[in-house]
Amino acid sequence: PKNDCLRQCVARAIGRKPHRVPHFVKKYRGRWRWHLFAWLARTGHTTIFYPSKRGLPGFLSEDIRRWINVGLTASGTGHAVLMEAVKNEPANVAWDGGHRLKKVQATIVILKRRSA
């Protein structure tokens, strides 16, 4: 579905079916990030938002295996892709919905909170 890329990426990153993740971009438009992070916190996750044109910073990438790059496609449409890294290998696109990012604007890392 149109404008569903972020929900698809979040669902895959946390191991849920997409219909079990709210459609933040469609529902909240300009405030989607705040609502996404609040929802993830309620589901036991911590979120790192890193505004960058380069994607995941190197100081984080050694311990993180999946993240979401948010940016623009070649046509200028906002889009999200799920990235995945295997140790000692370059990162690969795990899901992009058939559209590639031309320009990365930010990276979202979702981590499961550990119990104290």
N, C-alpha and C positions, 0 to 999 in steps of 0.2 A: 504493500500500500504506500501511497505518497506520504512523504514526511514521517516515515516510520523507522528510519535508519537508526536513530539514537535508541529507541526502545528495543530494536532488534539487537543492537550491540550490548546494551545493559543486560538484557535477558541472557544472552550467551555468556557474558562475563561472570554472572553470578549463578548460572546454572538453572535458570527458570524458563518456562515457556513464555514467549513474547506476550501472549494475551494476559499473563499474570503480572505484567509490568505496566504501570500507567503510561499513557501517551503524553509525556510532559511537554514536548514542543507544540503539539496541536492544542493542548488544553491551556497552557500557561504562556505561550508565546515568549515575550521578553523576559519572563521570570522563571523559565523552565529550569535553569541551573539551580536556583535556590530550592525549588520544589523537588527536583531530582535528588539533591544532596540530603534534604530532610527526610525523604522517603527511604533512601538508602540507610541513613542512620537508624531509622525505626526498624529496619530489617536486619540490623546487626552489622552494618558495613561502615567503614571509614572511607572518605573520598579525598583524593589529592587532585587539585585543579592546577595545572601548570600552563599558563599562557606562553606559548613559544611557537616560532615558525619552524622549528627543527624537530618537533615531536618529543618523545620521552628523553629527559636529560640523562646523560651517562651515569651520573652518581646514583640514580635510582634504578637503572635498567638491569643491574646485576642480580637483584633480588626479585624483580617483577617480571612475570611471564606473560601477562595479558593487560592491555590498556586500550583506551579508545582515543583515536585522533579525531578531532573536530576541525573542519575547515571548509574549503570551497572546491567544487568540481571545476573542470575546464570551462563549463558554461556559467560559472559564478554562483551556482546553487549551493546553499549550506548543506553539509553532509557529514556523517560520522562513519568511521570504519573501525572494526575491532582488529587490533594487532596482537600478534602472538610471537613470543621468542622461545627458542629452545637453546639451552646452555651452549655457549661457544658458536652459535649460528646467528646470522643476521635475522632481524625481525621480518616476519611475513604477515601479509594480510590474511586474517582468519575469516573475515566476513566483510563484504563491501556492498552487498545488494546489487552488484552489477555496475556500480559507479566508482570510479577512482578519484581520490583526492589529488588535486593539482597543488593546493596550497594548504598546509597545516597551520591552524591558528592557535590551537590549544590541545592539551592532552589531559585526559581524565583517567585517573588510576583508582580502581575500586578494590579495597582490601577488606577481608572478613575480620571483624574485631575479635580479638582473643579474649576468652573469659579470664577474669582475674582470680 
